[in-house]
């Protein structure tokens, strides 16, 4: 499907609520499947990625009931002899499940195969295979890529320091540590999303943080409960960016998760002199939640510190889109991890921005983007949902219509994206390829 975006003739105004947080939804599906009893989840993200994780948990033996905005998971896995779990495009789903399943005693003797689509099958899995292997897991993959083959078996606790800050690696190790013998210690090389550490205590698990170490004793039981998923800041970022870009706009976004380990994009917006205000902060579970308001701003280019990168790793496509329309040069460095996301996001975004007449230079670990005028044109998401949405937002201020090919990938994380933009006053149209 193609999404055609026309330049805005008037300011965008209104109030929207983003879909449920993708990272938290994945984690609650997995933890609910492992936990004893029932887990009731409201606000669960209904997207292709998170539904694939939920389907995998069902396939492993958990019972899932769906009723309007509520999902009930009756935990408990097995008994099964073998299962092939298709996680679609979900890197979070496949990596967290690998850690969660590697040592589950109820699955001993089973053969599990984790697969995904072509994009996911090109992404590196050695980063989780290595620590799980050191814990005694029987896990293998050809050339470090999917499919992953796992035969659950007893695990031993380890002290592990990843080569880079990664919430997925950290979470895979901690989930494996739940059933490992001894105390698992994860040493963080830098900050990363901490949703797993925030959720585990709510299911009865004692997790300790001491400096840069996260400690978890094996053998702790998980118990179900009631959970609410706040709105996804990564999805809200697209609406906020639209509000910043289009002159005179005033957009409010409600029920947004404001976890400090995710707020790098808000720091970048502020550094670019974007007017984004926070209000009505509260706590849901252990997650801070609030309202954000974005107003039309004169954006400036900025040098983004490398230590901000892990705190905004999923938002760099929209940051690059803002940089293309900002005054001055934006420098991105230390962002080589973007090359192994759903696409090589550095290369793909640079290539698409060039199609829209943007002056830029791609570097091995980032880009120099010289902002200014953005032309209309035809671009391609290259199968990446965040690139599709970023280019759509940029199209709001282009000098002519922007057509995004392969825009159907938006359903991976934000199925209602185009409808929400239209409700704020944008002109968009879906067409068959």
N, C-alpha and C positions, 0 to 999 in steps of 0.2 A: 504493500500500500504506500501511496505517496501522500505526504501532508504538505499542502500549499499554504504558506503564511504570507499575508499581505501587510505592508507597512502600516503602522497605526496612524490613523487620521485624527485621533483624539486620545486623551489620557485614559489609562486603565484605572478603574476604581472598583471597590467592592471588598467583600470578605469571603474567604474560602478556608476550608479545613483540609490539610493534606491527608493522604491515605496513611494507614498504620505503618509504623516503623518497620522496615524490611529486616534489619539486623535483629531486632527484638523478636519479631514474628518467627524467624527461623529458629532462634534459640528456644522459644517457648514450645514450638512444635516438637523439637527433639527432647527437651527436658520433660515435657508432658508425657511423651511416649515412654520415657525411662522411669517415671515416677510411679509410686504406688498410689492407687486411688484415682479420683477424677480431678482434672485440671480444667477450669472454665476460663476461657479467654475472650475478652471483648476487644474490638478494634483491630483484630487480626488482619493483616494485609492480604487482600484477595487478588494476588497477581500470579503470573505464571511461575515465577521462581519459588515463592513461598508455598504455593499449592503443590509444587513438585516435592518439597520437603515433607509436607503433610501427607501426601500420598505414599512416600517412602516409609514413613512411620506406620501407616496403616498396613502396608505390605509386610512389615516386620511383625505384625501381630497386635498393635494397639488398635483400639476401637475409637473412631472419630464420629461425632454427631455435629451436624451443622444446622443452625437455626437463626436466620436473619443475621444479626451482627455478632452472634455468639457461637463459639466453637467449644465443644466439650471433648476432651481427650481422656479416655479410660486407659491408663497406662498399663504396660506389661508387654514384653516382647516374646516371640517364639511361641511354641516350638516350631522351627522350620529346618529343613535340610539345606535348602539353597534359595537364593533370591537375587534377582537382577534389578537393581534400583536405578531408574533413570532420573537424574536430577536436572535434566534440561540444560539451562544456561546458568545454573546456580553454583558458583564457586563456594559461597558460604555454606550452602547445604551439603555439598560433597565433602568438604574439608572437615566440617564439624561432625558430620555423621561418621566419618572414618575414625576420628578420635573416640566418639561415643560408643561405637560398636566393637572396637578392637579387642576389648577385654570383657565383654558381657558374658557372664557364665551361662545365662539362659540361652545363649546362641552358640555355646561350645559344640563343635562338630558340624556347624553349618558352613556353607560356602557362600560368601556374599560378593557380588560384583557391582561396583558403583560405576555408572556410565553417565554420559551427558551428550549434548549436541556438539557440532563441529567446533564451535568457539570454545566451549569448556574443555573439549578434548585437546586443545592446543595449549592449555595453560599449565604451568609447572606444578607438580604435586610432590616433588622431592622434599620441599620445605615441611610437609607434614609426615611424609614417609620416614624421614631420618629420625625425628624424635620418637615416633611411635615404634620404630625398629629398635631404638635403644632401650625402650621399655619392655621389649620382648614380643612385640606384636608380630604376627605373621601377615605381612602386607606387602604387596608387590605391584609394580606397574612397568610396562615396557617403555624404556627411555624416559621415565619419570612423568608419563602422561597417562590419562585415562585409557582404558578402564583400570580401576583399582580392584585388586582381588584381596579379600580379607577372610581369614579363618580365625574367628575369635578364640582367644586362649588367655591363660593367666598372665597378668602384667606385673612388673615391678616398678616402684616409684623411681624417679630420676630427678636430678637437678639439671635444668636445661636452660640455656641462654640462646634464643634465636639470633640469627645473623642480622636481622632487621626487625624493627617494630612491626608486628603484625597481629591484629586481633584474631584472625582466623587460626594462625599457628598457636597462639596462646590458648585459645579456646579448645582446640583439638587436644592439646596436652592436658589441660585441666579436666576435660570430660573423660579422657582416658584415665587420669589420676583418680577419678571417683571410685574405680574398682581395682586400682593398683595396690600392691602390698607395700606399705610404708607411706612416707610423706613426699608428695611431689612438690618440687620447688621450681617455679618458673621465674627466671630473672629477665626482666624487661630491659632491652637495650635503649628504649625510648618510649614515649607515651603512645598508646593506641587505645582503641575503643574498649571500654570496660563493662559492657552490658552483661557479659557472662558472670563476672565477679559480683555484680549487683543483683543478678537474678538468683544465683545459687543459694544464698542465705534464705530467700523467700521460700525455697523448697526444702529447708531444713539442713543445709550443708554449711559447715563452719569453714570459712575461707579467711585467711589472714594475710594482710599486706604489711610488710615491713620494708620500708624504703622502696627499692626497685624490685623486691621479691614478693611473689604471691605464693602462699603455702596452703596446701590442701591435703588432708589425711585421707587415705583410701579406706574403703569400707563403709562410708557414710551413706545412709539411705535417703532417697529423694521422696518427698511427699507432695502430692498434688495440692492445688489451692486455687484461688481466684486471682486473675491477672487482667490488667488493662494495658493495651499497647497504645502509647501516645503517637501523635502524628510524626511522620518522618521528616527530619530536618533536611535530609538530602533532597527529598521531593519538594519541600517548601522552598528550597533555595532557588528553584526555577521560577516560582511565582514572585519571590522577592526580587530576583534579578530583573524580571520583566518590569516590576514597579520602579526599580532604580533607573532602567534604561529609557523608558518612555517619558518624555517631559510632562510634568504636571500630574503624574500618576500618584495614587494613594491607595495602597493595598494592605489589608490586614489579613494575617494568617493565624488561625486559632489552633489551640491544642497541639503545639509543636514541642517535641522533645528537645530539651536544652542541655543535654548531657555535656559537661565540660570537655570530655574526650572527643566530642564531635563538633565543637564550635569554631574550628579553624576557619570555616567559610565565612562566619560572621566577622571574625577578625580581619579577613582579607577584604570583605566589603567595606568595613570601617576604614582600613588603610587606604582604600581607593576613594575615600570621601563619600561613600554611599551612605545615605541616611536610612538606617535601620534601627528602630527603637524596640526595646523589650518591655513587656508589661505583664501584669497578672500572673506572676510566677507562683507555682505551687509544686507539690511533690506527689507523684502517682507511683505507688510502690516505692522504689528507691530512685526513681528517675525524675529529675526536675522538668517541669512542663510550664509553658507560658504562651503568650501571644507576641507575635512580631508584626511590626508595621514598617513598610518600605515606601518611600516617596521619591519621586523623580529627582535625580541628582546629576551634577556634572562630575563624572568619574575621571579620576586621574590614574595614570600608569604608576606602578609600584614595583619594588623589588621584594619578592616574597621570601621570607627567611626559610631555609631548608627545614628547620625544626617545626615549622607549621605544616609541612606536607602531610605527615601521618594523621593530623587532626582534620584534614580536609581532603583525604585521598580520593574520595568519590566525587568531590565537587569541582575538580580541576577542569573538566570540560566546560562547565558554565563560567568558571573564572576566566578561562581563555576566551570565551565568547564576550564577556564584559570587557576584557582587555582590548579586544578588536575594535570596540566602539569608544574606548576611553581616550582622553587626551594624553599623549606622551607614551612612553615605553614601559611595558611590564616585563620584568625578568623573572622567569621561573627556573629554579635549579634544585637539585637533590630529589627530583621526581621521577627517577628511572623506573620505579615500581609501576608507573602508569603504562609501561610498555607490556605488562603481562596481566592486564585487566581483561574485560570482555573483548577488547581489541587492543592494539597498540595505540592507546589514547593520545599519546604525544604525536605520533606520526599521522594518525587519522585526522585528528583535529587540525593539525597544521595544514594537511592537504586540503581539507574542506574549506578552511578559512582562506587559503590561497585562491580557491575557486570564486570566493566572494570579494576578491580584490584586496585582501588584507596584506599589509607589508609585514613580514615576519621572517625569523630565522630559527629553524629547528636545531637544537643542540642534543648531545647524547643523553643529558639528564634533565632536559627542559626545553625552554624556548624563549626567544626575545620577540615580543609582539609589539609592533609600532602601531598604536591605535589611530583611528581616524575614520574615514568614510568606509562604509560597508556597502558593496554593490549587491543587487539581486543576482539570482543564479540558481543552478541546479547542483545539489550536494547529495551525499549518500551517508547514511548512518553506519554503513559497514557492519550491520548486525549489532550495534551497540545502543542500548536504550538511552543512556545519558548523553551520548553524542547527538542522537536524534532530537532530544528535548532542548539541548543547548543551542543547536542550530535553529530550532523553531523560535526560541526566545530572541536570538540575534536577528532573525528575520523581521521582528517587529519594528526595527529601526533601520533596516536596509533601504537602499534607494529604489528598490523594485521588489517584486515578489520573490520569495525563496521557496524552492521546491525541495523537500527532503525525501529522497527515495529510501525504501526499506524502513519506513517510519513505524511499521507495525511492531517493531521490537520495543516500543514504548510500553506495551502491555507487560513486559517483564517486571516492572516495578511501579508504574503509575498509569493504570488503564484509563483513568479519567482526566489525564493531563490536558488534552485538547479541549474537552468540555469545560474544565475549570478556567482555562485561558479565555475561551469564548465568553464565559459568564462575566469575566472582568472587562470585556469590550474588545477583545482581539478578533481579527477576521482570519479564520482558518477553514480549510476545506480538505476533506479526505477524498482521494481518487484512487481507482485501481491502477496498478502499474501498467 
